[in-house]
């Protein structure tokens, strides 16, 4: 009986391997003959489309299974994600009130309607797709694989898309930015990105208006040398950011000079709030005196009003932005710049409480003390 069972198992295994070998040979013959069209103007065979979709979903689910989702309900996080989406994603995926480009519509597969797609995927799965992209779909990987914080911002916004109409989308993605209509001549002889997708003011603000999100740095009044160096480092990839690298790399050296000069001359926007004085006092000690035992120098030596112009002024900066940057360094973010070599070891020496305290202190300081040139 055992011999008969073994024979049956061998026949079964032979049948399975024979079938798989036959399918593989058939696939090779189809590929060799050129019978299967690779034209994007024609859809896949139904069985191939099913197999690709089945494989893609299972691959994403398997890799996203152990990703932990941070809180995504912070309006500042949503606004940050909206700013990038409008400039980097809406061209292919569209948005409320924004039509998908005819070029993107003729991709194979065409970019999905995100209103439905975001409800079909869990948050960790959306994160994995945005960060790593999808092969053979035109969906690129995130420019900086270090910047999970930026990817989560996009995911936070994607979760809001199904609940937005054209007006609410425009408000969150473009904010209060006024886009002047172009004359016929300007339309004919100059290039213009639609809906100001490349306008810095969408995220950073401009005259009389600060950033739309507290996670975006205030550039108003910052030293020209610092702003110019930051743009050059983003453009070259020395400073990684999936949001800033594409924008900066499109700028010429002359455009960077003009842009840095523009923000340097802007007076810092006025802000209000009631600080926690106990927290501020502890932050003041750390900012002005440092912590010699922990090898933490005084922050104001590089970031005070009288510091070298290659360093940013932190007075009046958003506490959320300062804290996020410090945690990014502490978490292992690496930039190939001199300032990174200085800041990374300092950030790793800070506790969560110290980060909150020093961020609160600088945020509450008069912005006029930043001393932009």
C-alpha positions in Angstrom: 0.0 0.0 0.0 2.9 2.4 0.8 4.5 1.6 -2.6 1.2 2.4 -4.4 0.9 5.7 -2.4 4.5 6.6 -3.3 3.8 5.9 -7.0 0.7 8.1 -6.9 2.6 11.0 -5.2 5.4 10.7 -7.8 2.8 10.8 -10.7 1.1 13.8 -9.1 4.4 15.6 -8.7 5.4 14.8 -12.2 2.0 16.1 -13.4 2.3 19.3 -11.5 5.9 20.0 -12.7 4.9 19.0 -16.2 2.0 21.4 -16.2 4.2 24.2 -14.9 6.9 23.5 -17.4 4.3 23.5 -20.2 2.9 26.9 -19.1 6.5 28.3 -18.8 7.3 26.9 -22.3 4.1 28.4 -23.7 4.9 31.8 -22.1 8.4 31.7 -23.6 7.0 30.8 -27.1 4.5 33.7 -26.9 7.3 36.1 -25.8 9.6 34.8 -28.5 7.0 35.1 -31.3 6.1 38.6 -30.4 2.4 37.6 -30.3 1.8 39.6 -27.1 1.6 43.3 -27.9 3.5 45.6 -25.5 1.8 48.7 -26.9 0.3 51.0 -24.2 -2.5 51.8 -26.6 -3.9 48.3 -26.0 -4.9 46.8 -22.7 -3.6 43.6 -21.2 -5.2 40.2 -21.8 -7.7 39.7 -19.0 -5.9 36.9 -17.4 -2.6 38.9 -17.4 -4.4 41.9 -15.9 -5.9 39.7 -13.2 -2.5 38.1 -12.5 -0.7 41.5 -12.3 -3.4 43.0 -10.0 -3.4 39.9 -7.8 0.4 39.8 -7.5 0.6 43.6 -6.8 -2.0 43.6 -4.0 -0.4 40.6 -2.3 3.1 42.0 -2.6 2.0 45.4 -1.1 0.0 43.7 1.7 2.9 41.4 2.7 5.4 44.3 2.9 3.2 46.7 4.7 2.0 44.3 7.3 4.4 45.4 10.0 4.4 49.2 9.3 3.1 51.2 12.3 0.9 54.1 11.4 1.6 57.4 13.3 -1.3 59.8 14.0 -2.5 61.3 10.7 -5.1 63.8 11.9 -2.8 66.8 12.4 -4.1 69.5 10.1 -0.5 70.7 9.6 0.5 67.3 8.4 -2.4 67.2 6.0 -1.6 70.6 4.6 2.1 69.7 4.1 1.0 66.6 2.2 -1.5 68.7 0.1 1.3 71.1 -1.0 3.4 68.3 -2.4 0.4 66.5 -3.9 -0.6 69.5 -5.9 2.8 70.0 -7.4 3.9 66.3 -7.8 0.9 64.1 -8.0 -2.2 65.9 -9.3 -0.8 66.0 -12.9 -1.3 62.2 -13.1 -4.0 61.4 -10.6 -6.1 64.6 -10.8 -7.9 66.1 -7.8 -11.2 67.7 -7.0 -11.4 70.5 -9.6 -8.2 69.4 -11.3 -8.4 67.2 -14.4 -6.0 64.4 -15.1 -3.6 65.2 -17.9 -4.6 63.5 -21.2 -1.0 62.1 -21.4 -1.5 60.4 -18.0 -4.9 59.0 -19.0 -3.2 57.1 -21.8 -0.7 55.4 -19.5 -1.0 51.6 -19.0 -2.3 51.1 -16.4 -3.9 54.6 -16.1 -3.3 56.3 -12.8 -6.2 55.5 -10.4 -8.8 57.8 -9.1 -7.4 58.4 -5.6 -10.8 59.1 -4.1 -11.6 55.4 -4.6 -8.1 54.1 -4.3 -7.5 55.5 -0.8 -10.5 53.7 0.5 -9.3 50.4 -1.0 -6.0 50.4 0.8 -5.0 50.5 4.5 -2.8 53.4 5.8 0.4 51.3 5.9 -0.2 50.0 2.4 -0.7 53.6 1.1 2.6 54.5 2.8 4.4 51.6 1.2 3.1 52.5 -2.3 3.9 56.2 -2.0 7.4 55.5 -0.6 8.4 52.6 -2.9 6.3 53.2 -6.0 5.1 50.3 -8.3 7.0 48.7 -11.1 5.6 48.9 -14.6 2.9 51.4 -13.7 4.7 54.8 -14.0 4.3 55.3 -10.2 7.7 56.4 -9.0 9.4 55.8 -5.7 9.7 58.7 -3.2 12.8 60.8 -4.1 14.3 60.4 -0.6 13.9 57.0 1.0 15.1 58.6 4.3 12.1 60.9 4.6 9.3 58.8 6.0 7.9 61.9 7.6 7.2 63.4 4.2 5.6 60.2 2.9 3.2 60.1 5.9 2.2 63.7 5.2 1.1 62.7 1.7 -0.8 59.7 3.2 -2.5 62.0 5.7 -3.7 64.2 2.8 -4.8 61.2 0.7 -7.1 60.1 3.4 -8.8 63.5 3.1 -9.2 63.5 -0.6 -12.5 61.6 -0.7 -14.1 64.3 1.5 -12.9 67.4 -0.5 -14.7 69.3 -3.2 -13.0 71.6 -5.7 -13.1 74.7 -3.4 -11.9 72.9 -0.3 -9.1 71.2 -2.2 -7.9 74.5 -3.7 -7.9 76.1 -0.2 -5.8 73.4 1.3 -3.4 72.8 -1.6 -3.0 76.4 -2.8 -4.0 78.3 0.3 -4.4 82.1 0.1 -2.0 82.3 -2.9 -3.4 84.6 -5.5 -2.6 83.5 -9.1 -2.6 86.5 -11.5 -4.0 85.7 -14.9 -1.6 85.8 -17.7 -2.0 87.9 -20.8 -2.3 86.4 -24.2 1.3 87.3 -25.0 2.6 85.8 -21.7 0.7 82.6 -22.4 2.2 82.5 -25.9 5.9 83.3 -25.2 6.5 82.1 -21.6 6.3 78.8 -19.7 3.9 78.7 -16.8 3.1 75.8 -14.5 -0.7 75.5 -14.1 -2.2 76.6 -10.8 1.2 77.7 -9.6 2.3 74.1 -8.9 5.9 75.3 -8.5 5.2 78.5 -6.5 7.2 78.5 -3.3 4.6 80.6 -1.6 2.0 77.8 -1.7 3.9 76.2 1.2 6.2 78.9 2.5 4.0 82.0 2.2 5.0 85.4 0.9 4.3 89.1 1.8 2.4 89.2 5.0 1.7 85.5 5.0 3.6 82.7 6.7 3.6 79.0 5.9 0.3 77.3 5.6 1.6 74.4 7.8 3.5 74.6 11.1 5.7 71.8 9.7 7.1 74.1 7.0 9.9 76.5 7.9 9.4 80.3 7.9 11.8 81.7 5.3 11.0 85.4 5.9 14.1 87.3 7.0 16.4 84.4 7.0 20.0 85.1 6.0 20.5 85.1 2.2 23.6 82.9 2.5 21.7 80.2 4.4 18.7 80.2 1.9 21.0 80.0 -1.1 23.1 77.2 0.4 19.9 75.2 1.3 18.6 75.5 -2.3 21.9 74.4 -3.8 22.1 71.5 -1.4 18.5 70.3 -2.2 19.2 70.7 -5.9 22.4 68.6 -5.7 20.8 66.0 -3.4 23.2 66.7 -0.5 20.1 67.5 1.5 17.4 64.9 0.9 13.7 65.7 0.6 11.1 64.3 -1.7 9.3 67.6 -1.6 12.2 70.1 -2.0 14.6 68.2 -4.3 12.3 68.2 -7.4 11.5 71.9 -6.8 15.1 73.1 -6.3 16.6 71.0 -9.1 14.4 73.0 -11.6 15.9 76.3 -10.5 18.8 78.0 -12.2 21.6 79.6 -10.2 20.2 83.0 -11.1 16.7 82.0 -10.0 18.1 80.7 -6.6 19.8 84.0 -6.1 16.6 86.0 -6.8 14.5 83.7 -4.6 16.9 83.9 -1.7 17.0 87.6 -2.0 13.2 87.9 -2.0 12.7 85.9 1.2 15.6 87.6 3.0 14.0 91.0 2.5 10.5 89.9 3.8 9.6 90.9 7.3 8.7 87.8 9.4 5.0 87.2 9.7 3.3 88.2 13.0 2.2 85.3 15.2 0.3 85.1 18.5 0.0 82.5 21.2 0.2 82.0 25.0 3.5 80.2 25.8 4.1 78.0 28.8 6.6 80.0 30.8 8.0 77.1 32.8 8.7 75.2 29.6 10.1 78.3 28.0 12.5 78.9 30.8 13.9 75.4 30.7 14.3 75.8 26.9 16.0 79.2 27.4 18.7 77.6 29.6 19.4 74.9 27.0 19.3 77.4 24.1 21.6 80.0 25.7 23.8 77.9 28.0 23.7 74.4 26.5 24.3 71.3 28.7 28.0 70.7 29.1 27.5 67.3 30.9 25.6 66.1 27.8 28.0 67.8 25.4 25.2 70.0 24.1 26.5 73.5 23.1 24.3 76.6 23.4 22.0 76.7 20.4 22.2 80.5 20.1 25.9 80.3 19.3 24.9 79.2 15.8 21.3 80.2 15.6 21.1 83.5 17.4 20.8 86.9 15.8 24.5 87.5 15.7 25.6 84.1 14.3 27.2 83.5 11.0 24.8 83.9 8.0 25.2 80.3 6.9 23.1 79.2 9.8 19.3 79.7 10.1 17.8 82.0 12.7 15.4 80.1 14.9 13.6 82.9 16.8 10.0 83.0 15.7 10.2 79.7 13.9 7.4 77.2 14.4 8.0 74.9 17.4 6.5 71.9 15.5 9.0 72.4 12.6 12.0 72.7 14.9 11.0 69.7 16.9 10.4 67.6 13.8 13.8 68.5 12.4 15.6 67.6 15.6 13.7 64.2 15.8 14.6 63.6 12.1 18.4 64.0 12.9 18.0 61.9 16.1 16.3 59.2 14.1 19.3 58.8 11.8 18.7 61.2 9.0 21.9 61.8 7.1 22.7 64.8 4.8 26.0 65.2 3.2 26.5 68.8 4.4 28.7 70.5 7.0 25.7 71.5 9.1 24.4 68.0 9.3 27.8 66.8 10.7 27.3 69.5 13.4 23.6 68.9 14.2 23.2 65.2 14.0 25.3 64.3 17.2 23.7 67.2 19.1 20.2 66.0 18.2 21.1 62.5 19.3 22.0 63.8 22.7 18.6 65.5 23.3 15.7 63.9 25.1 12.1 64.3 23.9 11.5 66.8 26.7 14.5 68.9 25.8 13.4 69.0 22.2 10.0 70.2 23.2 11.4 72.8 25.5 14.0 74.3 23.3 11.6 74.4 20.3 9.0 76.2 22.5 11.6 78.7 23.6 12.7 79.7 20.1 9.2 79.7 18.7 8.2 82.3 21.4 11.0 84.7 20.7 10.4 87.9 18.7 10.9 87.0 15.0 12.6 90.4 14.5 15.7 89.0 16.3 16.4 86.7 13.4 18.5 89.4 11.7 18.0 88.5 8.0 20.1 90.6 5.6 
